[in-house]
Amino acid sequence: MTHNYFSADRILAARGEWKENQVIVTDGEGRIAEIKDNKHFPSADIQRYQGALIPGFINAHCHLELSHMKGRIPTGTGLISFIQAVVTQRDIEAETIQNAIAAADAEMHKAGIMAVGDISNVSDSFQQKQKSQLRYYTFVEVFDFMQNNLCESSFQKAMDIFETLTLPTGHEKSLVPHAPYSVSQELFKKIKSFYSRGRVLSLHNQEIKDEDDMFISGQGGLIPFFESFGFDMSHFQITGESSLRYALPQLPDQAPLLLVHNTRTLSEDIQWAEKNNSNLYWVSCPNANLYIENQLPQYDTFRDLNARIALGTDSLASNWQLSILDEIKTLRKYKSYLPTLELLSWATINGAQALQMEDQLGSLEVGKCPGILQLDLREENQWEVQADTRCQRLI
């Protein structure tokens, strides 16, 4: 069997530290056969690179089906205006949508992404997923805007979409709630009754202050937003607690769960959620947070509480590109206390674990097919990602 030999100044070891003088040996399928000191391969034809070798990135949160909306929505409008723009710009020619989805999928592959946690409200992305070089965990979202009379039809619509997705090898799918403010208690019950143990769930969480305000006091912009679409919100009951405390108890106990965005999540909610579910991953999409709200989560709070963080891109409706490296660059720019090594863990192994794909992806380990990227980090920059850092896919 043909083997390939890769080496660089450093490699990102499985435990999240840099190692020097290492050679990664892969077979013809890209599976790692060996990782050893270069003295073990004196006569091998080693491909040597400057910088670092790392596993392929994991994009833990994306909306591939919105790729045709790139540049259509102004930045900084706030989430409520953003949602309204998305809802009112769905009527686009099918060929345009498919071409944009295919281009976005190719963009992610070129950017070194190996797998994607992808939201689907419609089936537009399913055709591309059948032939993609990426692995997808598709989250088919359900929402009824807190309208009990829409619960049954909303659930059935999502089920119809869910059942049309046939899965290529390595892909997964799950039926999930959209967000606390858009899912009634009755709809949560239906989602819970359908759930199969071990499936990963996803939930948009505490992206704006209005979300918590809605549940704590009935204030904020979400209730008027729903009423502007003709929904009757007179039945809505204030809980006096955060939106997360409304939603989490209605999900299956200890279900693997991605909490996405978390821009406004406070320490007490992180502690409470971690106490009630040990299978949480907090997914951050920095560029989308800046695009929509011009805000970022308080990452130091999550780190102080040892919360597990993964990275996503959100969609091209809310981002300038679909690149996990660019998400890291944004964090290095605005949250420079976050070291590159830690951010690479968020971007690789944490994302793989969040999507339950760590058996093959997320770290450079023997037996895995994680992809290999060359990251042009430099010693003079203390091996930290810079604004001009580039990555190249080797496998």
C-alpha positions in Angstrom: 0.0 0.0 0.0 1.2 3.5 -0.9 2.0 5.7 2.1 2.5 9.5 2.3 4.8 11.2 4.8 4.0 14.7 6.1 6.1 16.9 8.4 6.3 20.5 9.5 7.9 22.7 12.2 5.2 21.6 14.5 2.1 19.4 14.6 -1.0 19.7 16.7 -0.9 16.6 18.9 -4.0 14.8 20.1 -3.8 16.3 23.6 -3.9 19.8 22.2 -0.2 20.7 22.5 2.5 21.4 19.9 5.0 18.7 19.1 8.2 19.1 17.0 10.2 16.7 14.8 7.1 14.5 14.0 6.1 12.7 10.8 2.5 11.8 10.0 2.2 8.7 7.8 -1.1 8.3 5.9 -2.4 5.5 3.7 -3.9 6.0 0.3 -7.3 6.8 1.8 -5.9 9.5 4.1 -6.1 7.4 7.2 -3.3 8.0 9.7 -1.1 4.9 10.0 1.7 6.3 12.2 2.9 9.4 14.0 6.5 9.2 15.1 9.7 11.1 15.5 11.3 11.9 12.2 14.4 9.7 13.1 12.2 6.7 12.4 12.0 7.6 8.7 15.5 8.3 7.5 14.9 7.1 4.0 11.3 8.1 3.5 10.2 10.7 0.9 8.9 13.2 3.5 6.8 16.2 2.4 8.1 19.0 4.6 6.2 22.2 5.3 6.8 25.4 7.2 4.5 26.2 10.0 2.2 23.7 11.6 0.1 20.6 10.6 -3.4 20.4 12.1 -6.5 18.3 11.6 -9.3 19.6 9.4 -11.7 22.1 10.9 -15.2 21.3 12.1 -18.0 23.9 11.4 -20.4 23.1 14.2 -23.1 25.4 13.0 -24.1 26.5 9.5 -27.2 27.3 7.4 -26.1 26.0 4.0 -29.6 26.6 2.5 -29.2 30.4 3.0 -26.1 30.6 0.9 -28.0 32.5 -1.9 -28.5 35.4 0.5 -24.9 36.4 0.7 -24.7 40.2 0.8 -28.5 40.6 0.7 -29.0 41.6 4.4 -27.3 44.7 5.8 -25.0 44.3 8.8 -25.8 45.6 12.3 -29.5 45.5 12.0 -30.1 43.3 15.0 -31.5 39.8 15.1 -35.2 40.7 14.9 -34.7 42.7 11.7 -32.4 40.0 10.4 -35.0 37.2 10.9 -37.6 39.4 9.2 -35.3 39.9 6.2 -34.6 36.1 5.9 -38.3 35.3 6.1 -39.3 37.8 3.4 -36.5 36.8 1.0 -37.2 33.1 0.6 -38.8 33.4 -2.9 -35.7 32.9 -5.0 -35.3 30.9 -8.2 -34.4 27.3 -7.5 -31.4 27.2 -9.8 -29.9 30.2 -8.0 -30.3 28.6 -4.6 -28.7 25.3 -5.8 -25.8 27.0 -7.4 -25.1 29.1 -4.3 -25.3 25.9 -2.1 -22.9 24.1 -4.3 -20.5 27.0 -4.2 -20.7 27.4 -0.4 -20.1 23.7 0.0 -17.0 23.9 -2.2 -15.8 27.0 -0.3 -15.9 25.2 3.0 -14.0 22.3 1.6 -11.3 24.6 0.2 -11.2 26.3 3.6 -10.2 23.1 5.3 -13.5 22.1 6.8 -14.2 18.4 7.2 -17.7 18.3 8.7 -20.6 20.6 9.3 -23.5 20.8 11.7 -26.1 22.2 9.3 -29.5 23.6 10.0 -32.3 22.8 7.5 -35.8 24.3 7.5 -36.3 23.1 3.9 -34.8 20.4 1.7 -32.8 22.7 -0.6 -29.4 21.6 0.6 -30.1 17.8 0.5 -29.1 17.3 -3.2 -25.7 18.8 -2.6 -25.2 16.8 0.6 -25.5 13.6 -1.4 -22.4 14.3 -3.4 -20.4 16.6 -1.0 -16.8 15.8 0.1 -17.9 17.0 3.6 -19.7 15.1 6.3 -22.9 16.7 7.5 -25.0 16.4 10.6 -28.3 17.8 9.4 -30.5 19.4 12.0 -34.1 19.7 10.7 -35.6 22.5 12.7 -39.1 22.7 14.1 -40.9 25.9 15.2 -44.5 27.1 15.7 -43.9 30.6 17.0 -45.6 29.7 20.3 -48.9 29.0 18.4 -50.5 25.8 19.6 -52.8 25.8 16.6 -49.7 25.5 14.4 -48.0 22.8 16.5 -49.3 19.8 14.6 -48.8 21.2 11.1 -45.3 22.5 12.0 -44.2 19.2 13.3 -45.6 17.3 10.3 -43.9 19.7 7.9 -40.6 19.1 9.6 -41.1 15.4 9.6 -41.8 15.4 5.9 -38.5 17.2 5.3 -36.7 14.9 7.7 -37.8 11.8 5.9 -36.8 13.1 2.5 -33.1 13.2 3.6 -31.4 9.9 2.8 -28.0 9.8 4.4 -24.7 9.0 2.7 -22.2 7.1 4.8 -20.9 9.1 7.7 -23.8 11.6 7.7 -26.4 12.0 10.4 -29.7 13.8 10.9 -31.8 14.9 13.9 -35.1 16.7 14.4 -34.5 19.7 16.7 -36.2 22.8 18.1 -35.2 26.2 16.6 -35.0 28.4 19.7 -36.8 28.8 23.1 -38.8 31.8 21.8 -40.2 30.0 18.8 -41.2 26.6 20.2 -44.3 26.0 22.3 -44.5 23.5 25.1 -46.7 21.3 23.0 -44.2 21.3 20.2 -41.3 20.5 22.6 -43.3 17.5 23.7 -43.6 16.3 20.1 -39.9 16.7 19.5 -39.1 14.9 22.8 -41.4 12.0 21.9 -39.7 11.6 18.5 -36.2 11.7 19.9 -33.9 8.7 19.5 -31.4 8.4 22.3 -27.9 9.4 21.4 -29.0 11.8 18.6 -27.4 15.3 18.8 -29.8 18.2 19.3 -29.3 21.9 18.4 -30.9 25.0 19.9 -30.3 28.7 19.1 -29.7 30.2 22.5 -29.8 33.6 24.1 -28.5 35.5 21.0 -30.2 38.8 22.0 -31.3 40.4 25.3 -34.9 40.4 24.0 -35.0 36.6 24.3 -34.5 36.6 28.0 -36.7 39.7 28.4 -39.6 37.9 26.7 -39.6 35.1 29.4 -38.5 37.1 32.4 -40.9 40.1 32.0 -42.8 39.9 28.8 -40.8 42.9 27.5 -38.5 43.3 24.5 -39.1 43.1 20.8 -40.0 39.5 20.2 -43.6 39.5 21.2 -44.4 42.6 19.1 -42.4 41.0 16.2 -44.6 37.9 16.3 -47.8 40.0 16.6 -46.7 41.9 13.5 -47.1 38.6 11.6 -50.6 38.2 12.9 -49.8 35.8 15.7 -51.8 36.0 18.9 -49.4 36.1 21.9 -52.0 36.8 24.6 -51.7 33.2 25.8 -47.9 33.5 26.4 -47.0 32.9 30.0 -44.1 34.8 31.6 -41.8 32.3 33.4 -39.7 34.9 35.4 -36.6 33.0 34.3 -34.3 33.0 31.3 -35.2 31.5 28.0 -32.6 28.7 28.5 -34.4 27.7 31.7 -37.6 27.4 29.8 -36.2 25.2 27.1 -33.7 22.9 28.6 -36.1 21.0 31.0 -38.3 20.2 28.0 -35.6 18.4 26.1 -34.7 14.8 26.6 -32.6 14.2 29.7 -28.9 14.3 29.1 -29.3 14.5 25.3 -26.2 15.7 23.5 -27.0 19.3 22.8 -25.4 22.2 20.9 -26.4 25.6 22.3 -25.7 28.0 19.5 -24.6 31.7 19.7 -25.0 32.3 23.5 -24.1 36.0 23.0 -26.1 37.0 26.1 -25.6 33.9 28.2 -24.6 34.7 31.8 -22.5 32.8 34.3 -25.5 31.6 36.4 -27.2 30.1 33.3 -24.0 28.3 32.2 -23.6 26.8 35.7 -27.2 25.8 35.9 -27.2 24.3 32.4 -24.0 22.4 33.0 -25.4 21.0 36.2 -28.5 19.8 34.4 -26.9 18.3 31.3 -23.4 17.0 31.1 -23.5 16.7 27.3 -23.5 20.3 26.4 -21.4 22.1 23.8 -21.6 25.9 23.5 -21.2 26.8 19.8 -20.0 30.3 19.0 -20.2 32.0 15.6 -18.2 35.2 16.2 -18.4 36.7 12.7 -22.2 36.2 12.6 -22.6 37.8 16.0 -20.7 40.8 14.8 -22.5 40.8 11.5 -26.0 40.8 13.1 -25.6 42.4 16.5 -22.0 43.8 16.6 -21.5 41.8 19.9 -19.5 38.8 21.1 -20.1 36.4 23.9 -18.2 36.7 27.2 -15.8 33.9 26.4 -13.9 34.4 29.7 -17.0 33.4 31.6 -17.4 30.1 29.7 -13.7 29.3 30.1 -13.8 30.1 33.8 -16.5 27.5 34.1 -14.7 24.9 31.9 -17.6 24.9 29.4 -16.8 23.2 26.2 -16.8 25.6 23.2 -17.0 24.7 19.5 -17.0 27.1 16.5 -19.4 27.6 13.7 -19.8 30.1 10.8 -23.6 30.5 10.7 -24.8 31.3 7.1 -23.7 33.5 4.2 -26.8 35.5 5.1 -25.0 36.5 8.3 -21.3 36.2 7.4 -18.8 37.3 4.8 -17.4 33.8 4.2 -17.6 30.2 5.6 -14.2 29.8 7.1 -13.4 28.5 10.6 -9.9 30.0 10.2 -11.5 33.4 9.8 -13.6 32.9 12.9 -10.3 32.2 14.8 -8.8 35.4 13.3 -11.8 37.4 14.5 -11.3 36.0 18.0 -7.6 36.7 18.0 -8.4 40.3 16.9 -11.1 41.1 19.4 -10.4 38.6 22.2 -6.6 38.4 22.0 -6.4 36.8 25.5 -7.6 33.6 23.7 -4.5 31.6 22.7 -4.3 29.9 19.3 -3.8 26.5 20.8 -7.1 26.7 22.7 -8.9 28.1 19.7 -7.7 25.3 17.5 -9.2 22.8 20.0 -12.5 24.7 19.7 -12.2 24.5 15.9 -11.2 20.8 15.7 -11.7 18.2 18.4 -14.4 20.1 20.3 -16.5 20.4 17.1 -15.9 16.7 16.2 -17.0 15.7 19.7 -20.0 18.0 19.6 -21.2 16.3 16.3 -20.1 12.8 17.6 -17.6 12.4 14.8 -14.5 12.2 16.9 -13.9 8.6 16.0 -12.6 9.8 12.7 -12.3 13.6 12.8 -10.9 16.3 15.0 -7.4 15.2 16.0 -4.3 13.8 14.4 -4.4 10.3 15.8 -3.6 6.8 14.4 -6.6 5.2 12.8 -8.4 8.5 12.1 -9.1 10.2 8.7 -9.2 13.8 10.1 -7.8 15.6 7.1 -4.5 17.4 7.3 -4.1 21.2 7.0 -0.9 23.2 6.8 -1.2 26.4 8.8 1.5 28.9 8.1 2.2 29.9 11.8 5.6 31.4 12.6 7.9 31.3 15.5 8.5 35.1 15.4 4.7 35.4 16.1 4.8 32.9 19.0 2.9 30.4 16.8 -0.2 32.6 17.1 -2.7 33.0 14.3 -2.3 36.5 12.6 -4.6 38.4 10.3 -2.6 37.1 7.3 -2.3 33.5 8.4 -3.3 31.1 5.7 -4.1 27.4 5.6 -3.7 24.8 2.9 -5.5 21.5 2.7 -3.0 18.6 2.2 -5.5 15.8 2.6 
